[in-house]
Amino acid sequence: VIDHRGAVNTLLDINRRFAVGARDRVLAISSLSFDLSVYDFFGMLAAGAAVVLLEPQQALDPAHWLALIERHQVSLWNSVPALFSMLLEYAEGERSALPSSLRVAMLSGEDSPDATRTRLGVAADVAADQPGRGDRGVHLVDTVSAATGRSPLAQHSLRQTSGS
C-alpha cells in the first residue's frame, strides 16, 4: 500500500517531468477501480488540466478513443500497454499517425511488448514506459522520443517533494 505522501509525490513528479499544465487533457481510459485512474484524475486536477471521459458503452472501442482524442485535443495517454496497442492498431488502419495533440504516452501496469515500444516512439513526442504494479509505486525506466529515438533512463528515480 502506498501512503498519501508517496502518491502525491508520484503525481507531482509526473506533472513536473512532462510539464503537464492547464492546457493538457488526458483521456480517462482506465476504469475508476484501476490504480492508473489515480493519475488521470488527481494528477491532472493538480496541474489544472482536464479529464476527458469515455462513453461507458464505448469504453473498449478504439474508434471512440481516437474520435475523443481528436475532438478534445487530448495531449496525454495513460494506460496499460495493451490498450495503447489497440489504439495504435486502429489508428494505423485508418491513417499513418495519431493526432499531433498527443504529446505524452505513459504505459504501465504490465511489460510493454517490443513491438509496442518500437511503435510508441513515433506515436508521441515523449513516451514513458513504467512497468510494475501501481500498488508498489511507479519507477520511470525508459522514455522514447520520436525526435531522438530510444533514451533509456534506467534507475532514474522520481524527484522527492517535501510536504504533502
C-alpha positions in Angstrom: 0.0 0.0 0.0 1.3 3.5 -0.9 0.9 6.2 1.7 -0.6 9.6 0.8 2.8 11.4 0.5 4.1 8.7 -1.9 1.1 9.0 -4.1 1.2 12.8 -4.2 5.0 12.7 -4.8 4.4 10.5 -7.8 1.6 12.7 -9.2 3.7 15.9 -8.8 6.8 14.3 -10.3 5.0 13.1 -13.4 3.5 16.6 -13.8 6.9 18.3 -13.5 8.7 15.7 -15.7 6.2 16.1 -18.5 5.4 19.8 -18.0 1.7 19.0 -17.5 -0.3 22.2 -17.2 -3.7 23.8 -17.7 -3.8 23.2 -21.5 -3.3 19.5 -21.2 -6.0 16.8 -21.4 -6.0 13.1 -20.6 -8.4 10.5 -21.9 -9.6 8.6 -18.8 -9.2 5.2 -20.4 -8.7 3.3 -17.2 -11.6 2.1 -15.0 -12.0 4.1 -11.8 -11.4 0.9 -9.9 -7.9 0.5 -11.5 -4.9 2.3 -9.9 -3.9 4.1 -13.1 -7.0 6.2 -12.9 -5.5 7.9 -9.8 -3.2 9.9 -12.1 -5.9 10.6 -14.6 -8.0 12.4 -12.1 -5.8 13.6 -9.2 -2.6 14.3 -11.3 -4.5 16.2 -13.9 -6.5 18.2 -11.5 -3.3 19.0 -9.5 -2.0 20.6 -12.7 -5.2 22.4 -13.6 -5.6 20.1 -16.6 -8.8 18.5 -18.0 -10.0 14.9 -17.9 -11.9 13.6 -21.0 -14.4 10.9 -20.1 -15.4 7.9 -22.3 -19.0 6.9 -23.1 -19.3 3.8 -20.9 -20.8 1.7 -23.7 -17.8 2.5 -25.9 -15.1 2.1 -23.3 -13.3 -0.6 -25.3 -13.7 1.0 -28.7 -10.5 2.5 -30.2 -12.5 4.4 -32.8 -14.3 6.2 -29.9 -11.0 6.9 -28.2 -9.5 8.3 -31.4 -12.5 10.5 -32.0 -12.3 11.9 -28.5 -8.5 12.5 -28.8 -9.2 14.5 -32.0 -12.3 16.3 -30.7 -10.8 17.3 -27.4 -7.1 17.6 -28.4 -6.0 15.1 -25.8 -2.3 15.5 -25.0 -1.7 12.7 -22.5 -2.4 9.0 -22.7 -2.1 6.8 -19.5 -2.8 3.1 -19.7 -1.6 -0.4 -19.8 0.4 -1.2 -23.0 -2.4 -3.5 -24.3 -4.9 -0.6 -24.6 -2.3 1.6 -26.3 -1.6 -1.2 -28.7 -5.3 -1.3 -29.6 -5.3 2.4 -30.3 -2.2 2.2 -32.4 -3.5 -0.8 -34.4 -6.8 1.1 -35.1 -5.0 4.3 -36.0 -2.6 2.6 -38.3 -5.6 1.0 -40.1 -7.2 4.4 -40.5 -4.2 6.7 -41.1 -0.4 6.7 -40.5 -0.2 8.6 -37.2 -2.1 9.6 -34.1 -3.3 13.2 -33.8 -0.4 15.6 -33.2 -2.0 16.8 -29.9 -1.0 13.6 -28.2 2.4 14.5 -26.9 2.9 12.1 -24.0 2.0 8.4 -23.6 2.6 6.8 -20.3 2.4 3.0 -20.2 2.5 1.0 -17.0 1.0 -2.0 -15.1 2.5 -4.6 -17.4 5.5 -5.1 -19.6 5.4 -3.4 -23.0 5.9 -5.8 -25.9 8.9 -4.8 -28.1 6.6 -4.1 -31.0 4.6 -1.6 -28.9 7.8 0.1 -27.6 9.1 0.5 -31.1 5.8 1.9 -32.4 5.5 4.1 -29.3 8.4 6.3 -30.3 6.6 7.5 -33.4 3.2 7.9 -31.7 4.0 10.6 -29.2 6.7 13.2 -28.7 7.6 11.6 -25.3 6.6 8.2 -24.1 7.3 6.7 -20.7 7.4 3.0 -20.0 6.6 2.4 -16.4 6.3 -1.3 -15.8 5.3 -2.7 -12.5 2.4 -2.7 -10.1 0.9 0.6 -9.1 0.3 -0.5 -5.5 4.1 -0.6 -5.1 4.8 2.7 -6.8 5.9 3.9 -10.2 9.5 4.0 -11.3 10.3 5.5 -14.7 12.6 3.1 -16.5 12.6 4.3 -20.1 11.5 7.1 -22.4 11.1 7.1 -26.1 11.3 10.2 -28.2 10.2 10.5 -31.8 12.9 13.1 -32.4 15.8 11.2 -30.9 14.9 7.5 -30.7 15.1 5.5 -27.5 16.7 7.1 -24.5 16.9 4.6 -21.6 16.6 6.1 -18.1 17.2 3.0 -16.1 17.5 3.7 -12.4 16.0 7.2 -12.8 14.1 7.8 -9.6 11.2 10.1 -9.0 12.0 13.5 -7.7 11.2 13.7 -4.0 8.9 16.6 -2.9 8.6 18.0 0.5 5.4 18.3 2.4 2.1 16.7 1.2 
